[in-house]
């Protein structure tokens, strides 16, 4: 991404954003409320047309209107939206099968079901969750169901929007470990929007900071936390930041 600009009327959210996501990394994206983290993700995915700038995903122009190029980006990217964005009237298995029906129309119903079951298990859900409705699941299980659907097409690039939001500390830590395990096992590249400091310290290879309408830093968390910027200082060096850093350092020592 080079020089990305996002403008809504008079409001400029991004003004010249430059960002590279490296293959095989977990990139954490942080920023204050209104910094446009989700807008940035939607822009990369082609769901939000930027006012200016160049964006490439796997060498494909994300701003292209060519349906074939759009489908290729969609096929190679999986997305977990903040609220899971599951279809409430479909079972978990049927939700996971939605992208399979879209992109693999030659599959039999039974094979699609088996693939959905595989993804449900991969996301850390019990096998019987495949036949349940989202309303029958806890918040944490719904996030895992959303993750199963994001993995349906075996995409090399995964977008996660606040995956641990609303989870208790134990559930959030378990989800972090799941992401890290999947990333290593499947060789995924992960673009992860988060407010969770524990997530940044535990699983992110680099952290991109959105502030002042652009990316002011993109580096390992140990470098980013030293940045002399008011938002960075208050975020990383407040009580929660110190607690996350101390916990991470303690785990490294064991």
C-alpha positions in Angstrom: 0.0 0.0 0.0 1.4 3.4 -1.0 -0.1 6.8 -0.4 -3.6 5.6 0.5 -6.1 8.4 1.2 -9.5 7.8 2.7 -11.9 10.8 2.9 -15.5 10.9 4.0 -16.8 14.3 3.0 -14.7 16.8 4.9 -13.3 14.2 7.2 -9.9 12.8 6.2 -9.3 9.5 7.9 -6.1 8.5 6.1 -3.7 10.9 4.4 -0.9 9.0 2.7 -0.8 5.6 4.4 2.2 3.4 3.4 2.2 -0.2 4.6 3.7 -3.5 3.6 2.6 -6.9 5.0 5.3 -9.5 4.8 4.5 -13.1 3.8 4.2 -15.4 6.8 4.0 -12.7 9.5 1.4 -11.8 12.0 1.0 -8.0 11.7 -0.8 -6.2 14.5 -2.5 -3.0 13.6 -3.3 -0.5 16.5 -4.5 3.0 16.8 -6.9 5.2 18.8 -10.6 5.3 18.2 -11.3 7.0 14.9 -7.9 6.3 13.5 -9.5 4.1 10.8 -8.2 0.6 11.5 -11.2 -1.1 10.1 -11.4 1.4 7.2 -7.8 0.4 6.3 -8.7 -3.3 6.3 -11.8 -2.7 4.2 -9.7 -0.6 1.7 -7.2 -3.4 1.3 -10.0 -5.9 0.7 -11.6 -3.7 -1.9 -14.7 -3.1 0.2 -13.9 0.6 0.5 -12.8 2.7 -2.4 -9.9 5.0 -1.4 -9.7 8.6 -2.6 -6.1 8.1 -3.7 -3.2 5.7 -3.5 -2.0 2.3 -4.7 -2.9 -1.0 -3.1 -1.8 -4.4 -4.2 -2.7 -7.8 -2.9 -0.7 -10.7 -4.2 0.4 -8.5 -7.1 -3.3 -7.7 -8.0 -4.5 -4.1 -8.0 -7.1 -4.0 -5.1 -8.8 -1.1 -6.8 -9.4 -3.1 -10.0 -13.0 -3.3 -11.2 -12.2 -6.5 -13.2 -14.5 -9.2 -11.8 -11.9 -11.9 -12.3 -9.3 -10.0 -10.3 -11.7 -9.2 -7.6 -12.7 -12.8 -7.2 -9.0 -13.8 -7.1 -8.4 -11.5 -4.2 -11.5 -12.7 -2.5 -10.5 -16.4 -3.0 -7.0 -15.8 -1.4 -8.2 -13.8 1.6 -10.2 -14.9 4.6 -11.9 -12.3 6.9 -13.1 -12.5 10.5 -15.2 -9.4 11.2 -15.4 -8.1 14.7 -18.9 -9.4 15.4 -18.4 -12.7 13.5 -20.9 -11.6 10.9 -22.5 -15.0 10.7 -25.8 -15.6 9.1 -28.2 -16.2 12.0 -30.6 -18.4 10.1 -27.9 -20.8 9.0 -26.1 -23.5 11.0 -22.4 -23.1 11.7 -21.7 -25.7 9.0 -23.9 -23.9 6.5 -22.1 -20.6 7.3 -18.8 -22.2 6.6 -20.1 -23.7 3.3 -21.2 -20.3 1.9 -17.7 -19.5 0.4 -17.4 -23.1 -0.7 -20.6 -22.9 -2.7 -19.5 -19.7 -4.2 -16.0 -20.8 -5.4 -16.3 -24.6 -5.6 -19.6 -25.3 -7.2 -18.5 -28.7 -8.4 -18.3 -30.2 -4.9 -21.0 -32.6 -3.7 -23.2 -31.7 -0.7 -21.6 -34.4 1.4 -18.0 -33.3 0.6 -18.9 -29.7 1.4 -20.3 -30.8 4.7 -17.1 -32.8 5.5 -14.9 -29.8 4.6 -17.0 -27.5 6.8 -16.7 -30.0 9.7 -12.9 -30.0 9.2 -12.7 -26.2 9.3 -15.0 -26.2 12.4 -12.6 -28.6 14.2 -9.6 -26.6 12.9 -11.0 -23.5 14.6 -11.1 -25.3 17.9 -14.8 -26.0 18.1 -16.4 -29.4 19.0 -17.7 -31.4 16.1 -21.3 -31.0 17.2 -21.1 -27.2 16.7 -21.3 -27.8 13.0 -25.1 -28.4 13.2 -25.9 -25.6 15.7 -27.2 -22.1 15.0 -25.0 -19.1 16.0 -27.5 -18.2 18.7 -26.8 -21.5 20.4 -23.1 -20.7 20.8 -21.2 -18.5 23.3 -19.5 -15.3 22.1 -16.1 -17.0 22.0 -17.5 -20.0 20.1 -19.2 -17.6 17.5 -15.8 -16.0 16.9 -14.3 -19.5 16.3 -17.2 -20.2 13.9 -16.4 -17.0 12.1 -12.8 -18.1 11.9 -13.8 -21.5 10.5 -15.7 -19.7 7.7 -12.7 -17.4 7.1 -10.5 -20.5 6.6 -13.0 -22.2 4.3 -11.1 -21.6 1.1 -7.6 -22.2 2.6 -6.6 -18.6 2.0 -2.9 -17.7 2.5 -3.9 -14.2 3.9 -6.2 -13.8 6.9 -7.7 -10.6 8.2 -8.9 -10.5 11.8 -10.8 -7.5 13.2 -10.6 -7.3 17.0 -10.7 -11.1 17.3 -10.4 -11.1 21.1 -12.8 -8.2 21.8 -15.5 -9.2 24.3 -13.7 -12.3 25.4 -12.6 -12.9 29.0 -8.8 -13.0 29.6 -8.7 -16.8 29.5 -10.7 -17.0 26.3 -8.7 -14.2 24.7 -5.4 -16.0 25.5 -6.8 -19.3 24.1 -7.8 -17.5 20.9 -4.3 -15.9 20.6 -2.7 -19.3 20.9 -5.2 -20.7 18.2 -4.2 -17.9 15.8 -0.5 -18.6 16.4 -0.9 -22.3 16.0 -2.9 -22.0 12.7 -0.4 -19.4 11.4 2.5 -21.8 11.9 0.7 -24.9 10.7 -0.8 -23.4 7.6 1.8 -20.8 6.8 -0.7 -18.0 7.0 0.0 -14.3 6.7 -2.2 -12.5 9.3 -3.4 -8.9 9.3 -4.7 -8.4 12.9 -6.5 -5.3 14.2 -6.5 -5.3 17.9 -6.7 -3.2 21.1 -5.4 -6.1 23.1 -1.9 -5.5 24.4 -1.5 -9.1 25.4 -2.1 -10.1 21.8 0.6 -7.7 20.6 3.2 -9.0 22.9 2.3 -12.6 22.6 1.8 -13.4 18.9 2.6 -10.3 16.7 5.8 -10.2 14.7 5.4 -6.5 13.9 3.0 -3.8 15.0 1.8 -1.0 12.7 0.6 2.2 14.5 -2.1 4.3 12.9 -1.9 7.9 14.2 -2.0 11.4 12.7 -3.9 9.9 9.6 -1.0 7.6 8.6 1.2 4.7 9.7 3.8 6.3 12.0 5.6 3.1 12.8 5.7 -0.5 11.7 8.2 -2.6 13.7 8.5 -5.2 16.4 6.6 -4.2 19.5 9.9 -3.7 21.5 10.8 -0.9 19.0 7.4 0.6 18.7 6.9 1.0 22.5 10.0 3.3 22.5 8.5 5.7 20.0 8.3 9.2 21.3 4.7 9.9 20.3 1.9 10.9 22.8 -0.5 8.1 21.8 2.2 5.4 21.8 3.4 6.5 25.2 0.0 6.5 26.8 -1.0 3.2 25.1 2.1 1.2 25.8 3.3 2.7 29.0 0.0 3.0 30.9 -0.9 0.4 33.6 -2.3 -2.1 31.1 0.7 -1.8 28.8 3.1 -2.4 31.7 1.1 -5.4 32.9 1.1 -7.0 29.4 4.8 -6.3 29.0 5.6 -7.8 32.5 3.5 -10.9 31.7 5.3 -11.4 28.4 8.7 -11.0 30.0 7.8 -13.4 32.7 6.7 -16.0 30.2 9.9 -15.6 28.2 11.9 -16.3 31.3 10.2 -19.7 31.8 
